[in-house]
Amino acid sequence: MNRRAAGVSFCFIATILYVSRYFIVTNGVVNYADSPLDIALNRLKGHDVLLVLSTISLIIGVIYIIVGEVKKEK
């Protein structure tokens, strides 16, 4: 696997981690009229680990893509 493919894979992993935060929050919400979205989003405070991991994965992915493009030009 070359660096660009690894970078795209890390970006995909970052997307999955970022979206999974919201699936965890909305998992227990049956009807948004009963539980406003603000209350549901306040439950995200315990899931900041996924945000940090997705940010790290996105940074690594972008670095891999940039390095892969720079190495290709040489």
mmCIF file of the N, C-alpha and C atoms, coordinates in Angstrom:
data_MODEL
# 
_entry.id   MODEL 
# 
loop_
_atom_site.group_PDB 
_atom_site.id 
_atom_site.type_symbol 
_atom_site.label_atom_id 
_atom_site.label_alt_id 
_atom_site.label_comp_id 
_atom_site.label_asym_id 
_atom_site.label_entity_id 
_atom_site.label_seq_id 
_atom_site.pdbx_PDB_ins_code 
_atom_site.Cartn_x 
_atom_site.Cartn_y 
_atom_site.Cartn_z 
_atom_site.occupancy 
_atom_site.B_iso_or_equiv 
_atom_site.pdbx_formal_charge 
_atom_site.auth_seq_id 
_atom_site.auth_comp_id 
_atom_site.auth_asym_id 
_atom_site.auth_atom_id 
_atom_site.pdbx_PDB_model_num 
ATOM 1   N N  . MET A 1 1  ? 0.849   -1.169 0.000  1.00 0.00 ? 1  MET A N  1 
ATOM 2   C CA . MET A 1 1  ? 0.000   0.000  0.000  1.00 0.00 ? 1  MET A CA 1 
ATOM 3   C C  . MET A 1 1  ? 0.895   1.232  0.000  1.00 0.00 ? 1  MET A C  1 
ATOM 4   N N  . ASN A 1 2  ? 0.608   2.138  -0.913 1.00 0.00 ? 2  ASN A N  1 
ATOM 5   C CA . ASN A 1 2  ? 1.417   3.346  -0.960 1.00 0.00 ? 2  ASN A CA 1 
ATOM 6   C C  . ASN A 1 2  ? 0.919   4.368  0.056  1.00 0.00 ? 2  ASN A C  1 
ATOM 7   N N  . ARG A 1 3  ? 1.646   5.465  0.167  1.00 0.00 ? 3  ARG A N  1 
ATOM 8   C CA . ARG A 1 3  ? 1.332   6.463  1.196  1.00 0.00 ? 3  ARG A CA 1 
ATOM 9   C C  . ARG A 1 3  ? -0.011  7.150  0.950  1.00 0.00 ? 3  ARG A C  1 
ATOM 10  N N  . ARG A 1 4  ? -0.350  7.374  -0.294 1.00 0.00 ? 4  ARG A N  1 
ATOM 11  C CA . ARG A 1 4  ? -1.625  8.042  -0.572 1.00 0.00 ? 4  ARG A CA 1 
ATOM 12  C C  . ARG A 1 4  ? -2.795  7.155  -0.174 1.00 0.00 ? 4  ARG A C  1 
ATOM 13  N N  . ALA A 1 5  ? -2.704  5.872  -0.450 1.00 0.00 ? 5  ALA A N  1 
ATOM 14  C CA . ALA A 1 5  ? -3.780  4.954  -0.061 1.00 0.00 ? 5  ALA A CA 1 
ATOM 15  C C  . ALA A 1 5  ? -3.885  4.846  1.458  1.00 0.00 ? 5  ALA A C  1 
ATOM 16  N N  . ALA A 1 6  ? -2.755  4.863  2.136  1.00 0.00 ? 6  ALA A N  1 
ATOM 17  C CA . ALA A 1 6  ? -2.770  4.848  3.595  1.00 0.00 ? 6  ALA A CA 1 
ATOM 18  C C  . ALA A 1 6  ? -3.395  6.131  4.135  1.00 0.00 ? 6  ALA A C  1 
ATOM 19  N N  . GLY A 1 7  ? -3.106  7.257  3.496  1.00 0.00 ? 7  GLY A N  1 
ATOM 20  C CA . GLY A 1 7  ? -3.686  8.527  3.913  1.00 0.00 ? 7  GLY A CA 1 
ATOM 21  C C  . GLY A 1 7  ? -5.196  8.551  3.743  1.00 0.00 ? 7  GLY A C  1 
ATOM 22  N N  . VAL A 1 8  ? -5.666  8.023  2.630  1.00 0.00 ? 8  VAL A N  1 
ATOM 23  C CA . VAL A 1 8  ? -7.110  7.946  2.401  1.00 0.00 ? 8  VAL A CA 1 
ATOM 24  C C  . VAL A 1 8  ? -7.748  7.004  3.418  1.00 0.00 ? 8  VAL A C  1 
ATOM 25  N N  . SER A 1 9  ? -7.076  5.929  3.751  1.00 0.00 ? 9  SER A N  1 
ATOM 26  C CA . SER A 1 9  ? -7.604  5.002  4.755  1.00 0.00 ? 9  SER A CA 1 
ATOM 27  C C  . SER A 1 9  ? -7.720  5.673  6.123  1.00 0.00 ? 9  SER A C  1 
ATOM 28  N N  . PHE A 1 10 ? -6.717  6.446  6.495  1.00 0.00 ? 10 PHE A N  1 
ATOM 29  C CA . PHE A 1 10 ? -6.785  7.165  7.772  1.00 0.00 ? 10 PHE A CA 1 
ATOM 30  C C  . PHE A 1 10 ? -7.907  8.204  7.768  1.00 0.00 ? 10 PHE A C  1 
ATOM 31  N N  . CYS A 1 11 ? -8.112  8.866  6.642  1.00 0.00 ? 11 CYS A N  1 
ATOM 32  C CA . CYS A 1 11 ? -9.218  9.835  6.553  1.00 0.00 ? 11 CYS A CA 1 
ATOM 33  C C  . CYS A 1 11 ? -10.566 9.132  6.667  1.00 0.00 ? 11 CYS A C  1 
ATOM 34  N N  . PHE A 1 12 ? -10.677 7.945  6.087  1.00 0.00 ? 12 PHE A N  1 
ATOM 35  C CA . PHE A 1 12 ? -11.914 7.173  6.201  1.00 0.00 ? 12 PHE A CA 1 
ATOM 36  C C  . PHE A 1 12 ? -12.152 6.740  7.643  1.00 0.00 ? 12 PHE A C  1 
ATOM 37  N N  . ILE A 1 13 ? -11.101 6.315  8.314  1.00 0.00 ? 13 ILE A N  1 
ATOM 38  C CA . ILE A 1 13 ? -11.215 5.937  9.725  1.00 0.00 ? 13 ILE A CA 1 
ATOM 39  C C  . ILE A 1 13 ? -11.644 7.146  10.559 1.00 0.00 ? 13 ILE A C  1 
ATOM 40  N N  . ALA A 1 14 ? -11.100 8.320  10.245 1.00 0.00 ? 14 ALA A N  1 
ATOM 41  C CA . ALA A 1 14 ? -11.488 9.538  10.958 1.00 0.00 ? 14 ALA A CA 1 
ATOM 42  C C  . ALA A 1 14 ? -12.970 9.832  10.757 1.00 0.00 ? 14 ALA A C  1 
ATOM 43  N N  . THR A 1 15 ? -13.462 9.612  9.562  1.00 0.00 ? 15 THR A N  1 
ATOM 44  C CA . THR A 1 15 ? -14.879 9.831  9.283  1.00 0.00 ? 15 THR A CA 1 
ATOM 45  C C  . THR A 1 15 ? -15.751 8.870  10.082 1.00 0.00 ? 15 THR A C  1 
ATOM 46  N N  . ILE A 1 16 ? -15.365 7.611  10.123 1.00 0.00 ? 16 ILE A N  1 
ATOM 47  C CA . ILE A 1 16 ? -16.130 6.609  10.872 1.00 0.00 ? 16 ILE A CA 1 
ATOM 48  C C  . ILE A 1 16 ? -16.147 6.965  12.358 1.00 0.00 ? 16 ILE A C  1 
ATOM 49  N N  . LEU A 1 17 ? -15.018 7.349  12.915 1.00 0.00 ? 17 LEU A N  1 
ATOM 50  C CA . LEU A 1 17 ? -14.958 7.715  14.331 1.00 0.00 ? 17 LEU A CA 1 
ATOM 51  C C  . LEU A 1 17 ? -15.794 8.954  14.631 1.00 0.00 ? 17 LEU A C  1 
ATOM 52  N N  . TYR A 1 18 ? -15.752 9.929  13.730 1.00 0.00 ? 18 TYR A N  1 
ATOM 53  C CA . TYR A 1 18 ? -16.502 11.164 13.961 1.00 0.00 ? 18 TYR A CA 1 
ATOM 54  C C  . TYR A 1 18 ? -18.009 10.909 13.903 1.00 0.00 ? 18 TYR A C  1 
ATOM 55  N N  . VAL A 1 19 ? -18.449 10.133 12.947 1.00 0.00 ? 19 VAL A N  1 
ATOM 56  C CA . VAL A 1 19 ? -19.880 9.847  12.807 1.00 0.00 ? 19 VAL A CA 1 
ATOM 57  C C  . VAL A 1 19 ? -20.371 8.942  13.932 1.00 0.00 ? 19 VAL A C  1 
ATOM 58  N N  . SER A 1 20 ? -19.528 8.058  14.418 1.00 0.00 ? 20 SER A N  1 
ATOM 59  C CA . SER A 1 20 ? -19.951 7.148  15.478 1.00 0.00 ? 20 SER A CA 1 
ATOM 60  C C  . SER A 1 20 ? -20.282 7.883  16.774 1.00 0.00 ? 20 SER A C  1 
ATOM 61  N N  . ARG A 1 21 ? -19.690 9.059  16.983 1.00 0.00 ? 21 ARG A N  1 
ATOM 62  C CA . ARG A 1 21 ? -20.054 9.868  18.156 1.00 0.00 ? 21 ARG A CA 1 
ATOM 63  C C  . ARG A 1 21 ? -21.542 10.166 18.157 1.00 0.00 ? 21 ARG A C  1 
ATOM 64  N N  . TYR A 1 22 ? -22.072 10.541 17.021 1.00 0.00 ? 22 TYR A N  1 
ATOM 65  C CA . TYR A 1 22 ? -23.473 10.927 16.939 1.00 0.00 ? 22 TYR A CA 1 
ATOM 66  C C  . TYR A 1 22 ? -24.400 9.718  16.950 1.00 0.00 ? 22 TYR A C  1 
ATOM 67  N N  . PHE A 1 23 ? -23.928 8.583  16.462 1.00 0.00 ? 23 PHE A N  1 
ATOM 68  C CA . PHE A 1 23 ? -24.740 7.372  16.562 1.00 0.00 ? 23 PHE A CA 1 
ATOM 69  C C  . PHE A 1 23 ? -24.868 6.926  18.012 1.00 0.00 ? 23 PHE A C  1 
ATOM 70  N N  . ILE A 1 24 ? -23.826 7.118  18.796 1.00 0.00 ? 24 ILE A N  1 
ATOM 71  C CA . ILE A 1 24 ? -23.886 6.756  20.215 1.00 0.00 ? 24 ILE A CA 1 
ATOM 72  C C  . ILE A 1 24 ? -24.881 7.652  20.938 1.00 0.00 ? 24 ILE A C  1 
ATOM 73  N N  . VAL A 1 25 ? -24.885 8.932  20.609 1.00 0.00 ? 25 VAL A N  1 
ATOM 74  C CA . VAL A 1 25 ? -25.786 9.876  21.280 1.00 0.00 ? 25 VAL A CA 1 
ATOM 75  C C  . VAL A 1 25 ? -27.233 9.606  20.911 1.00 0.00 ? 25 VAL A C  1 
ATOM 76  N N  . THR A 1 26 ? -27.497 9.413  19.645 1.00 0.00 ? 26 THR A N  1 
ATOM 77  C CA . THR A 1 26 ? -28.884 9.256  19.205 1.00 0.00 ? 26 THR A CA 1 
ATOM 78  C C  . THR A 1 26 ? -29.395 7.828  19.345 1.00 0.00 ? 26 THR A C  1 
ATOM 79  N N  . ASN A 1 27 ? -28.597 6.950  19.868 1.00 0.00 ? 27 ASN A N  1 
ATOM 80  C CA . ASN A 1 27 ? -29.015 5.569  20.028 1.00 0.00 ? 27 ASN A CA 1 
ATOM 81  C C  . ASN A 1 27 ? -30.180 5.445  21.009 1.00 0.00 ? 27 ASN A C  1 
ATOM 82  N N  . GLY A 1 28 ? -30.143 6.179  22.096 1.00 0.00 ? 28 GLY A N  1 
ATOM 83  C CA . GLY A 1 28 ? -31.193 6.075  23.100 1.00 0.00 ? 28 GLY A CA 1 
ATOM 84  C C  . GLY A 1 28 ? -32.366 7.006  22.876 1.00 0.00 ? 28 GLY A C  1 
ATOM 85  N N  . VAL A 1 29 ? -32.268 7.881  21.873 1.00 0.00 ? 29 VAL A N  1 
ATOM 86  C CA . VAL A 1 29 ? -33.341 8.838  21.620 1.00 0.00 ? 29 VAL A CA 1 
ATOM 87  C C  . VAL A 1 29 ? -34.336 8.215  20.660 1.00 0.00 ? 29 VAL A C  1 
ATOM 88  N N  . VAL A 1 30 ? -35.576 8.040  21.135 1.00 0.00 ? 30 VAL A N  1 
ATOM 89  C CA . VAL A 1 30 ? -36.613 7.434  20.300 1.00 0.00 ? 30 VAL A CA 1 
ATOM 90  C C  . VAL A 1 30 ? -37.338 8.511  19.506 1.00 0.00 ? 30 VAL A C  1 
ATOM 91  N N  . ASN A 1 31 ? -37.675 9.585  20.170 1.00 0.00 ? 31 ASN A N  1 
ATOM 92  C CA . ASN A 1 31 ? -38.439 10.646 19.534 1.00 0.00 ? 31 ASN A CA 1 
ATOM 93  C C  . ASN A 1 31 ? -37.782 11.972 19.908 1.00 0.00 ? 31 ASN A C  1 
ATOM 94  N N  . TYR A 1 32 ? -37.436 12.766 18.895 1.00 0.00 ? 32 TYR A N  1 
ATOM 95  C CA . TYR A 1 32 ? -36.763 14.026 19.177 1.00 0.00 ? 32 TYR A CA 1 
ATOM 96  C C  . TYR A 1 32 ? -37.689 15.041 19.845 1.00 0.00 ? 32 TYR A C  1 
ATOM 97  N N  . ALA A 1 33 ? -39.005 14.840 19.749 1.00 0.00 ? 33 ALA A N  1 
ATOM 98  C CA . ALA A 1 33 ? -39.927 15.746 20.432 1.00 0.00 ? 33 ALA A CA 1 
ATOM 99  C C  . ALA A 1 33 ? -39.856 15.527 21.946 1.00 0.00 ? 33 ALA A C  1 
ATOM 100 N N  . ASP A 1 34 ? -39.612 14.287 22.368 1.00 0.00 ? 34 ASP A N  1 
ATOM 101 C CA . ASP A 1 34 ? -39.509 13.993 23.791 1.00 0.00 ? 34 ASP A CA 1 
ATOM 102 C C  . ASP A 1 34 ? -38.163 14.432 24.355 1.00 0.00 ? 34 ASP A C  1 
ATOM 103 N N  . SER A 1 35 ? -37.122 14.301 23.574 1.00 0.00 ? 35 SER A N  1 
ATOM 104 C CA . SER A 1 35 ? -35.787 14.665 24.033 1.00 0.00 ? 35 SER A CA 1 
ATOM 105 C C  . SER A 1 35 ? -35.179 15.625 23.021 1.00 0.00 ? 35 SER A C  1 
ATOM 106 N N  . PRO A 1 36 ? -35.135 16.901 23.352 1.00 0.00 ? 36 PRO A N  1 
ATOM 107 C CA . PRO A 1 36 ? -34.590 17.872 22.388 1.00 0.00 ? 36 PRO A CA 1 
ATOM 108 C C  . PRO A 1 36 ? -33.146 17.548 22.022 1.00 0.00 ? 36 PRO A C  1 
ATOM 109 N N  . LEU A 1 37 ? -32.779 18.014 20.865 1.00 0.00 ? 37 LEU A N  1 
ATOM 110 C CA . LEU A 1 37 ? -31.443 17.720 20.355 1.00 0.00 ? 37 LEU A CA 1 
ATOM 111 C C  . LEU A 1 37 ? -30.363 18.309 21.244 1.00 0.00 ? 37 LEU A C  1 
ATOM 112 N N  . ASP A 1 38 ? -30.623 19.439 21.891 1.00 0.00 ? 38 ASP A N  1 
ATOM 113 C CA . ASP A 1 38 ? -29.630 20.032 22.792 1.00 0.00 ? 38 ASP A CA 1 
ATOM 114 C C  . ASP A 1 38 ? -29.300 19.095 23.954 1.00 0.00 ? 38 ASP A C  1 
ATOM 115 N N  . ILE A 1 39 ? -30.323 18.452 24.496 1.00 0.00 ? 39 ILE A N  1 
ATOM 116 C CA . ILE A 1 39 ? -30.097 17.511 25.599 1.00 0.00 ? 39 ILE A CA 1 
ATOM 117 C C  . ILE A 1 39 ? -29.310 16.303 25.098 1.00 0.00 ? 39 ILE A C  1 
ATOM 118 N N  . ALA A 1 40 ? -29.643 15.843 23.894 1.00 0.00 ? 40 ALA A N  1 
ATOM 119 C CA . ALA A 1 40 ? -28.930 14.699 23.331 1.00 0.00 ? 40 ALA A CA 1 
ATOM 120 C C  . ALA A 1 40 ? -27.470 15.043 23.054 1.00 0.00 ? 40 ALA A C  1 
ATOM 121 N N  . LEU A 1 41 ? -27.220 16.261 22.573 1.00 0.00 ? 41 LEU A N  1 
ATOM 122 C CA . LEU A 1 41 ? -25.847 16.659 22.288 1.00 0.00 ? 41 LEU A CA 1 
ATOM 123 C C  . LEU A 1 41 ? -25.044 16.891 23.565 1.00 0.00 ? 41 LEU A C  1 
ATOM 124 N N  . ASN A 1 42 ? -25.722 17.205 24.672 1.00 0.00 ? 42 ASN A N  1 
ATOM 125 C CA . ASN A 1 42 ? -25.013 17.338 25.944 1.00 0.00 ? 42 ASN A CA 1 
ATOM 126 C C  . ASN A 1 42 ? -24.477 15.996 26.425 1.00 0.00 ? 42 ASN A C  1 
ATOM 127 N N  . ARG A 1 43 ? -25.072 14.904 25.940 1.00 0.00 ? 43 ARG A N  1 
ATOM 128 C CA . ARG A 1 43 ? -24.571 13.579 26.308 1.00 0.00 ? 43 ARG A CA 1 
ATOM 129 C C  . ARG A 1 43 ? -23.255 13.263 25.623 1.00 0.00 ? 43 ARG A C  1 
ATOM 130 N N  . LEU A 1 44 ? -22.823 14.101 24.674 1.00 0.00 ? 44 LEU A N  1 
ATOM 131 C CA . LEU A 1 44 ? -21.545 13.879 23.976 1.00 0.00 ? 44 LEU A CA 1 
ATOM 132 C C  . LEU A 1 44 ? -20.340 14.142 24.859 1.00 0.00 ? 44 LEU A C  1 
ATOM 133 N N  . LYS A 1 45 ? -20.513 14.785 25.971 1.00 0.00 ? 45 LYS A N  1 
ATOM 134 C CA . LYS A 1 45 ? -19.375 15.160 26.803 1.00 0.00 ? 45 LYS A CA 1 
ATOM 135 C C  . LYS A 1 45 ? -18.560 13.955 27.246 1.00 0.00 ? 45 LYS A C  1 
ATOM 136 N N  . GLY A 1 46 ? -19.178 12.812 27.395 1.00 0.00 ? 46 GLY A N  1 
ATOM 137 C CA . GLY A 1 46 ? -18.460 11.611 27.787 1.00 0.00 ? 46 GLY A CA 1 
ATOM 138 C C  . GLY A 1 46 ? -17.778 10.914 26.627 1.00 0.00 ? 46 GLY A C  1 
ATOM 139 N N  . HIS A 1 47 ? -18.020 11.373 25.402 1.00 0.00 ? 47 HIS A N  1 
ATOM 140 C CA . HIS A 1 47 ? -17.481 10.697 24.231 1.00 0.00 ? 47 HIS A CA 1 
ATOM 141 C C  . HIS A 1 47 ? -16.469 11.567 23.500 1.00 0.00 ? 47 HIS A C  1 
ATOM 142 N N  . ASP A 1 48 ? -15.714 12.338 24.241 1.00 0.00 ? 48 ASP A N  1 
ATOM 143 C CA . ASP A 1 48 ? -14.699 13.181 23.627 1.00 0.00 ? 48 ASP A CA 1 
ATOM 144 C C  . ASP A 1 48 ? -13.504 12.373 23.130 1.00 0.00 ? 48 ASP A C  1 
ATOM 145 N N  . VAL A 1 49 ? -13.365 11.165 23.600 1.00 0.00 ? 49 VAL A N  1 
ATOM 146 C CA . VAL A 1 49 ? -12.256 10.309 23.155 1.00 0.00 ? 49 VAL A CA 1 
ATOM 147 C C  . VAL A 1 49 ? -12.382 10.040 21.659 1.00 0.00 ? 49 VAL A C  1 
ATOM 148 N N  . LEU A 1 50 ? -13.605 9.824  21.185 1.00 0.00 ? 50 LEU A N  1 
ATOM 149 C CA . LEU A 1 50 ? -13.798 9.572  19.763 1.00 0.00 ? 50 LEU A CA 1 
ATOM 150 C C  . LEU A 1 50 ? -13.454 10.803 18.927 1.00 0.00 ? 50 LEU A C  1 
ATOM 151 N N  . LEU A 1 51 ? -13.740 11.971 19.457 1.00 0.00 ? 51 LEU A N  1 
ATOM 152 C CA . LEU A 1 51 ? -13.395 13.205 18.749 1.00 0.00 ? 51 LEU A CA 1 
ATOM 153 C C  . LEU A 1 51 ? -11.883 13.366 18.656 1.00 0.00 ? 51 LEU A C  1 
ATOM 154 N N  . VAL A 1 52 ? -11.193 13.091 19.735 1.00 0.00 ? 52 VAL A N  1 
ATOM 155 C CA . VAL A 1 52 ? -9.727  13.197 19.736 1.00 0.00 ? 52 VAL A CA 1 
ATOM 156 C C  . VAL A 1 52 ? -9.112  12.177 18.785 1.00 0.00 ? 52 VAL A C  1 
ATOM 157 N N  . LEU A 1 53 ? -9.603  10.949 18.826 1.00 0.00 ? 53 LEU A N  1 
ATOM 158 C CA . LEU A 1 53 ? -9.069  9.912  17.932 1.00 0.00 ? 53 LEU A CA 1 
ATOM 159 C C  . LEU A 1 53 ? -9.351  10.235 16.470 1.00 0.00 ? 53 LEU A C  1 
ATOM 160 N N  . SER A 1 54 ? -10.532 10.769 16.175 1.00 0.00 ? 54 SER A N  1 
ATOM 161 C CA . SER A 1 54 ? -10.837 11.111 14.789 1.00 0.00 ? 54 SER A CA 1 
ATOM 162 C C  . SER A 1 54 ? -9.977  12.274 14.307 1.00 0.00 ? 54 SER A C  1 
ATOM 163 N N  . THR A 1 55 ? -9.691  13.226 15.184 1.00 0.00 ? 55 THR A N  1 
ATOM 164 C CA . THR A 1 55 ? -8.829  14.343 14.806 1.00 0.00 ? 55 THR A CA 1 
ATOM 165 C C  . THR A 1 55 ? -7.406  13.873 14.544 1.00 0.00 ? 55 THR A C  1 
ATOM 166 N N  . ILE A 1 56 ? -6.909  13.015 15.407 1.00 0.00 ? 56 ILE A N  1 
ATOM 167 C CA . ILE A 1 56 ? -5.552  12.474 15.218 1.00 0.00 ? 56 ILE A CA 1 
ATOM 168 C C  . ILE A 1 56 ? -5.473  11.668 13.931 1.00 0.00 ? 56 ILE A C  1 
ATOM 169 N N  . SER A 1 57 ? -6.480  10.858 13.678 1.00 0.00 ? 57 SER A N  1 
ATOM 170 C CA . SER A 1 57 ? -6.494  10.054 12.457 1.00 0.00 ? 57 SER A CA 1 
ATOM 171 C C  . SER A 1 57 ? -6.570  10.928 11.213 1.00 0.00 ? 57 SER A C  1 
ATOM 172 N N  . LEU A 1 58 ? -7.343  12.005 11.279 1.00 0.00 ? 58 LEU A N  1 
ATOM 173 C CA . LEU A 1 58 ? -7.437  12.918 10.137 1.00 0.00 ? 58 LEU A CA 1 
ATOM 174 C C  . LEU A 1 58 ? -6.100  13.611 9.881  1.00 0.00 ? 58 LEU A C  1 
ATOM 175 N N  . ILE A 1 59 ? -5.428  14.041 10.927 1.00 0.00 ? 59 ILE A N  1 
ATOM 176 C CA . ILE A 1 59 ? -4.125  14.697 10.769 1.00 0.00 ? 59 ILE A CA 1 
ATOM 177 C C  . ILE A 1 59 ? -3.112  13.737 10.169 1.00 0.00 ? 59 ILE A C  1 
ATOM 178 N N  . ILE A 1 60 ? -3.086  12.505 10.670 1.00 0.00 ? 60 ILE A N  1 
ATOM 179 C CA . ILE A 1 60 ? -2.160  11.508 10.125 1.00 0.00 ? 60 ILE A CA 1 
ATOM 180 C C  . ILE A 1 60 ? -2.473  11.226 8.658  1.00 0.00 ? 60 ILE A C  1 
ATOM 181 N N  . GLY A 1 61 ? -3.761  11.129 8.333  1.00 0.00 ? 61 GLY A N  1 
ATOM 182 C CA . GLY A 1 61 ? -4.153  10.868 6.951  1.00 0.00 ? 61 GLY A CA 1 
ATOM 183 C C  . GLY A 1 61 ? -3.741  11.980 6.010  1.00 0.00 ? 61 GLY A C  1 
ATOM 184 N N  . VAL A 1 62 ? -3.943  13.224 6.418  1.00 0.00 ? 62 VAL A N  1 
ATOM 185 C CA . VAL A 1 62 ? -3.562  14.358 5.570  1.00 0.00 ? 62 VAL A CA 1 
ATOM 186 C C  . VAL A 1 62 ? -2.050  14.411 5.406  1.00 0.00 ? 62 VAL A C  1 
ATOM 187 N N  . ILE A 1 63 ? -1.310  14.129 6.464  1.00 0.00 ? 63 ILE A N  1 
ATOM 188 C CA . ILE A 1 63 ? 0.157   14.112 6.368  1.00 0.00 ? 63 ILE A CA 1 
ATOM 189 C C  . ILE A 1 63 ? 0.619   13.022 5.405  1.00 0.00 ? 63 ILE A C  1 
ATOM 190 N N  . TYR A 1 64 ? 0.018   11.840 5.492  1.00 0.00 ? 64 TYR A N  1 
ATOM 191 C CA . TYR A 1 64 ? 0.383   10.761 4.575  1.00 0.00 ? 64 TYR A CA 1 
ATOM 192 C C  . TYR A 1 64 ? 0.090   11.138 3.127  1.00 0.00 ? 64 TYR A C  1 
ATOM 193 N N  . ILE A 1 65 ? -1.046  11.792 2.886  1.00 0.00 ? 65 ILE A N  1 
ATOM 194 C CA . ILE A 1 65 ? -1.385  12.186 1.519  1.00 0.00 ? 65 ILE A CA 1 
ATOM 195 C C  . ILE A 1 65 ? -0.399  13.225 1.007  1.00 0.00 ? 65 ILE A C  1 
ATOM 196 N N  . ILE A 1 66 ? -0.059  14.204 1.822  1.00 0.00 ? 66 ILE A N  1 
ATOM 197 C CA . ILE A 1 66 ? 0.886   15.241 1.401  1.00 0.00 ? 66 ILE A CA 1 
ATOM 198 C C  . ILE A 1 66 ? 2.261   14.648 1.132  1.00 0.00 ? 66 ILE A C  1 
ATOM 199 N N  . VAL A 1 67 ? 2.727   13.784 2.022  1.00 0.00 ? 67 VAL A N  1 
ATOM 200 C CA . VAL A 1 67 ? 4.047   13.154 1.827  1.00 0.00 ? 67 VAL A CA 1 
ATOM 201 C C  . VAL A 1 67 ? 4.031   12.275 0.580  1.00 0.00 ? 67 VAL A C  1 
ATOM 202 N N  . GLY A 1 68 ? 2.936   11.578 0.349  1.00 0.00 ? 68 GLY A N  1 
ATOM 203 C CA . GLY A 1 68 ? 2.844   10.752 -0.859 1.00 0.00 ? 68 GLY A CA 1 
ATOM 204 C C  . GLY A 1 68 ? 2.880   11.565 -2.134 1.00 0.00 ? 68 GLY A C  1 
ATOM 205 N N  . GLU A 1 69 ? 2.259   12.739 -2.118 1.00 0.00 ? 69 GLU A N  1 
ATOM 206 C CA . GLU A 1 69 ? 2.288   13.610 -3.286 1.00 0.00 ? 69 GLU A CA 1 
ATOM 207 C C  . GLU A 1 69 ? 3.663   14.239 -3.477 1.00 0.00 ? 69 GLU A C  1 
ATOM 208 N N  . VAL A 1 70 ? 4.326   14.625 -2.413 1.00 0.00 ? 70 VAL A N  1 
ATOM 209 C CA . VAL A 1 70 ? 5.650   15.236 -2.521 1.00 0.00 ? 70 VAL A CA 1 
ATOM 210 C C  . VAL A 1 70 ? 6.665   14.210 -3.007 1.00 0.00 ? 70 VAL A C  1 
ATOM 211 N N  . LYS A 1 71 ? 6.608   12.997 -2.481 1.00 0.00 ? 71 LYS A N  1 
ATOM 212 C CA . LYS A 1 71 ? 7.550   11.951 -2.895 1.00 0.00 ? 71 LYS A CA 1 
ATOM 213 C C  . LYS A 1 71 ? 7.338   11.564 -4.353 1.00 0.00 ? 71 LYS A C  1 
ATOM 214 N N  . LYS A 1 72 ? 6.110   11.687 -4.852 1.00 0.00 ? 72 LYS A N  1 
ATOM 215 C CA . LYS A 1 72 ? 5.842   11.332 -6.233 1.00 0.00 ? 72 LYS A CA 1 
ATOM 216 C C  . LYS A 1 72 ? 6.498   12.305 -7.200 1.00 0.00 ? 72 LYS A C  1 
ATOM 217 N N  . GLU A 1 73 ? 6.546   13.574 -6.819 1.00 0.00 ? 73 GLU A N  1 
ATOM 218 C CA . GLU A 1 73 ? 7.117   14.582 -7.707 1.00 0.00 ? 73 GLU A CA 1 
ATOM 219 C C  . GLU A 1 73 ? 8.630   14.450 -7.853 1.00 0.00 ? 73 GLU A C  1 
ATOM 220 N N  . LYS A 1 74 ? 9.306   13.902 -6.872 1.00 0.00 ? 74 LYS A N  1 
ATOM 221 C CA . LYS A 1 74 ? 10.772  13.791 -6.933 1.00 0.00 ? 74 LYS A CA 1 
ATOM 222 C C  . LYS A 1 74 ? 11.219  12.650 -7.778 1.00 0.00 ? 74 LYS A C  1 
# 
